[in-house]
Amino acid sequence: MPLTLLPGHRVVGETRSGYWVEVGSREEPYRAFVPKPLPPDPGVTLSELDAELSGRADRALGRLDGTAEVFPDIEVFLSVWLLREAVYSSQIEGTQSSLSDLLLFEADRTAEAVDDLTETANYVDAVNAGIASLDRLPVSMRLLREAHARLLASGRGSEKQPGEIRTTQNWIGGTRPGNARYVPVPPQYLPDALADLENFLNDVPARTPLLVKIALAHAQFETIHPFLDGNGRVGRLLIVLLLQAEGALRRPLLYVSLFLKRHRDEYYERLQRIRTEGDWEAWVRFFLEAVETTAEDAVATARSAMRLFVEDERRIRDRAGKAAASLARIFTVLQRSPIATAKMLEARTGLANPTVLSAINVLVDLGILRELTGKRRNRTFGYDAYLAILRARDDVDA
């Protein structure tokens, strides 16, 4: 269907994926992109090799889902796994906080947080709230707006209309739309573009194979860029929500941000080539590679964590004696929070300060914990072996 233009706008280019529209402006005209509805027409055609890749990605997801079933307490692993994702999703947007920084902040929420940590912690809250909302809402713009409101609830970006669809033009790169690297949908076309996306999310006009559907939906959301800030993080959250809502994973274990950070230039190039050339196939191939690689890494990390926990639990039992119960409670907290303070362990276990300090000393003697600050007071401890597992497949600072 041809695009209905507003006065002062004209189509200056068209691809399979949408229209380049010149927007008249007193200062200078600029070119913005208005996408066509999904699915693409003609549809995405996967080669034999792409179909094989899709099958491998599906099987990797299946193995990841199975890993959740055999992990003794998958919620323990999930809590740290989400923190890790929050770090990398935020780093793609330019924050500098590391996993260690975020774990330290989570261990002592009374400490003053810099903007980077606030943004990252807000992402954790947005993901948790979005997943919880699937019990009452389908994956929809309403759900994404609620998540966006949490994401920008405080810190940098909090003045940029949290939870609200933008009513002004945004852009990526450059100092203004006229010299930007990419200008998303002008605000006048947003209602139709978002309605079309929501229809696609609800399988209108037809159902699309799940991983292809998620690939297309993520790219379309990024192309539309409906918020003034936080679009990238909400777009990656959309991947998690669709996997959950569609039943591909029973627990939210697949997070692709580290892969996208490693391949950031290609990630942005693939998205842009959708707009400039209508090249959906190359994007889908890239996304399937991200899913396969990320799922395999998650399986390997979870299995390594399981082995470590079993071995360390055995070492603790062999050493514990009368302190077995208190050590077990503290060790459970460390699996969720591998950087901790004595004060935090007291609060989360309900144990008295002398009991906690005695248990920490045992865990340090066993080589399970290591003191990180070198201080005599207000010390912080790290579960080194677990932190090493979480960083083992990272080629960036965690």
N, C-alpha and C positions, 0 to 999 in steps of 0.2 A: 504494500500500500504506500503511495507517495506520501511524503511528509507534508503536513499542513504548516506552512510557514507563517510567522508573524510579520507585520509590517516592518520594513527596514532590514529584514533578514533575507538571505538568498543562498541557495545550495551552490557550492563551488566545487564539490567533489562527492562521489558516491562509491562505496565498496559493498561487498556482500554483507558487511556487518553494520553499516549505517551511513550517515550523511555528514559531510563537512559543511558547516553552515557559517557563512560570513555574517557577523553581527555588527550592525552599524553602531558607531560610537562617536561622540563629539571629539574625544581625544584622539582615538585611532580605531579603525575597525579591527576585529580579530576573528580568527577561525576557531569554532568550537565543534565538538562532535556530538551527534545525536544518534544513538544506536537503534538499529531495527529490532523488532521483537525476537525473542528466542522461541524455538530453536532456529538456527541459521537456515536460510534457503538459498541454494540447495543444502541439504543436511550434511553433517560431518561424516566424511568417508574415511574409515580407518583401513590402512593397508594390512596385509597379512602380518607383517612384523608388529604393527601397532596393535592388532587384535591379540597377538601373543603377549605383548607388553600389558595389555589390559587384563588378560588372564592371570599373569604373574602378580599384578597389583591386587586383584581380587583374592588370590590365594594368600598373599602376604597379609591382607586384612583378616582373612580367616584364621591364620596362625596367631595373629595378634589378639583376636577375640578369644581364641582358645587359651592363650596365656593368662588372660584375666580370670579364667575359670580355675586354673590350677594354682594361682598365687594365693598363699594362705590368707592374706587380707589385702585385697587389691586397693582398697581405699587408702592404705598406708602409702603405697607406691604412687597412687594418683595425686596425692596432695603435693608431693615434691615434683612430680612430672609436670604438673600444671605450672608450678613456679618457674620451672626451666623454660617452658613454652612462653610464659609471660615475658621473661628476659629477652628471648630472641625475637619475639614479635615486636617488642618495644625497641630493640636495637635496630631493627630494619628501619624504623622511623627516626633513628638518630640518637636515642638515649644511650648513655654510657654505663648504666648500672649493670653489675654482673650478678650471677647466681649467688655468689657469696654475699654480695651487698644485700640482695633481697632476703636471703635467709637470716642475715643479721638483723635486718629491719623487722622481719616476722618474729624473731626471737625477743625483740624488745620494742614493742609498738609505742612505748613512751618516748623513745628517742625522736628527735626532730628529723623529718625526712626531707631530702632535697627533692626538687621537681621530678628528676628521673625516677627516683624510687616511688614517689607518689603515683606517677603514671603507670609504672609497672604493677604496683599493688592494686591499682584500680582495674587493671586488665584482669587480674585474678578474680576480682569481685564480679566483673562483667561476665566472664566465662561461667563462673559458678551460678550466677543468677540466670543467665541465658539457658543453661542446661536445666535448671530447676523449673523454668517457665515452660518447658516443653510439655509438662503435665497439664497445662491449661491453655496453651496457645500452639498453633502450627508455626512453622518457620515462616515468618511474615515480616513486613516492615514494622508492624507494631512491636513485635518481639525485638527486632534489631534496634528500634528507637529506644526501647527500655534499656537494652544493653549499652547503647551509646550514652545514655544519661548517666549510667554508673561509671562508664569509662572516663568521662569528662567531669565527674562530680566534684573534683578538687584538683589543685595543681595547675600545671600549664594546660591551656586549652579550655579551662572551666568557664571562660567568658565567651566561648564560641558556640552558644546555643545548644547545650547538652540535650540530647533527645529530640531535637527539632530538625526537620528537613530545611536545608538552607533556602533563603529567598534572594540571595545575591550570587554573583558569579564567583567561582573559585578557579584556581589554576595551579599547575604543577611546574616548578622551575621558573626562573625569570622573576622580574619585579612587577609585572602586570600582565594581563591577558595578551597584550599585543606582542610581547617578546617571550611568552611562556613556552616551555617544552610541550605541554599538553593542556588544552582547555576543555574540561568536561561539559556536560549538558548544561546549556543556559537554564536558569531557574524556571522560565516559562514552560519548558518542555518536561520538567521533572515529574509532574503528576502522571502523565501518560507513560513515561519511561519506567517509573516505579510500579505502576499498575501492570504493565506488561511483564516485568520481572516477577512480580508476585504471582501472576497467572502461571508463569513457567514453573515456579517453585511448587505450585499445586497441580502440576502435570496438565495444564491447559496450554495448547490444544491437545497434546498427546504426551504420554510418558516417554521419558528418555532414559537409557541405561544409566544407573546411578552414578558411577564415577565420571562419565561424560557430563551428566547433568550438573554435578558439583563443579566440575571444571568450567563449564559454560556460565553457571550462576556466579561463581567467584569473579571471573573476568568481567562479566556484565556489571556487577556491583562496582568493581574498581573503575570501570569506564564511566559509569554514571556519577560516582563520587557525590552521593547525596547530602553529605554533611560538610560543614565548614572545616572540621578537623576530625581526626580519628578514623578516617575511611579505611585505611590499610588494615588496622587492627580489627575493625568490625568485619571487614571482608574475610579475614582469616578465621574469625570466630564463626562466620557463616559456614565454612567448611566443616567445622566441628559439629555445629548444630544439625546440619543435613545428615551427616553420618549417623548421629544419634537418632534423629527423628525417623530416618528411613530404615533403622534396624541393622545397619551394616556392622556396628559395634555396640555391644551392650554397655560398655563403659567408655568414657572419652579418653582414649589412649593415643589417638593419632593427631599429632601436631606437626605441621609442615614448615614452621617458621625457620628452623635451623637450615633446612635444605634451601629455602628461598633466600636466606641470608648468604649462604655459600655461593649461590648462583644469582645474586641480586641483579647484575647487569643483564643476564639472559632473561630473568624473570620480567624485568621492565621492558626489554626488547620484544619478548613474545607478546606481551599485552599490547604494546603499541602496534605491532604488525597485524594484530586483529583489526585495528582501526584503520590502518593505512592500506592494508592489502587484503583484508578479509580472511587472513590465514588462521582459521580456527584449528585446523589439523595439527599444526606445529605446536600450538598452545596446549591442546589436549595431550599430545605426546609428552610434552614437558611436565604436565601435571601428573600424568600416570607414572612417570619416572619418580616424581616427588613422593607419590603415595607408596610405591613399591619400596624405595630406599628408606623412607621414614618408618614404615611398618616393620621392615626387617631390623632396623636399628632399635626400635622400641622393644621388639621381642628379645633381642640380644641383651639389651640393658636390663629388662625385667628379669630375665633368667639369671643374669649375673647377680642382681640384687637378691633374688631368692636364695641362691647358693651362699652368698655372704651372710645373710641373716641367719640361716640354719647353722652355719659354722660358728658364728659369733654367739648365738644362743647356746650352743653346746659348750663353748669356752666359758661363758658366764655361769652356766649350771655347775660346771666342774669346779669353779672357784668360789661360788656364791656362799655356800653354807647357810647360815641363819638369815643372811641378807638376800636370799633368792627372790623373795616376793618384791622387795623394793627395787632391786636391780632389774627385774623383768619389766616393771612398770616404767622405769626410766628408759630402758632400751626400746620399748614400744614408742615412746615419745621421740626418741632419736631417729627412728625409722621415718617418722613424719617430718621431723625438723633436725636435719643432720648438723646444724650449727645451733648451739644452745648456751644459755647461761644458767647458773644455779638458780637464780630467781625465777626464770621461766620454767625450769623443771619442777620447782616447788609448786608453782601455780598450776601446772598441768597435771601433776600427779597427786597433789594434796599431801605430799610427804613433808616432814619437818626439815629445816635447814641442815641440822647435823646429819640426818639420814642421807639427804641428797649429796652433801659434800663427801661423805664416806663412800657412797656409791660411785661418784665421779672419780675418786682416787683409785678405786678398784678398776674402773674402766680405762683409766690412764695407764695403770700398771699392766693391764692386758694388751695395751696397744690399740684399743678400740677408739678411745678418745685421745685428742691432742689439744693442749692449751694453745690458743692462737695469738694471744695478745702479749704475753711475756710480763703481764702485770701480777701483782700480789693480790689486788682487790679488783672487783668487777670483771672477773675473768670470763672469757668466752672459749668454748670448746667445740671442736669439729670432729665429726665421725669421718675420719680421713678416707678409709677404704670405700665407703659409700659415695663420698664426694668424687673420688677418683673414677668410680663406675659411671656416675652421671656425666663426667667430662670425657670419658674414654673415647667417644666417637665424635668429639667436637674438635674442629680445627680452628676454633676461635676461643678467646678467653672466656671461661665460664665464671 
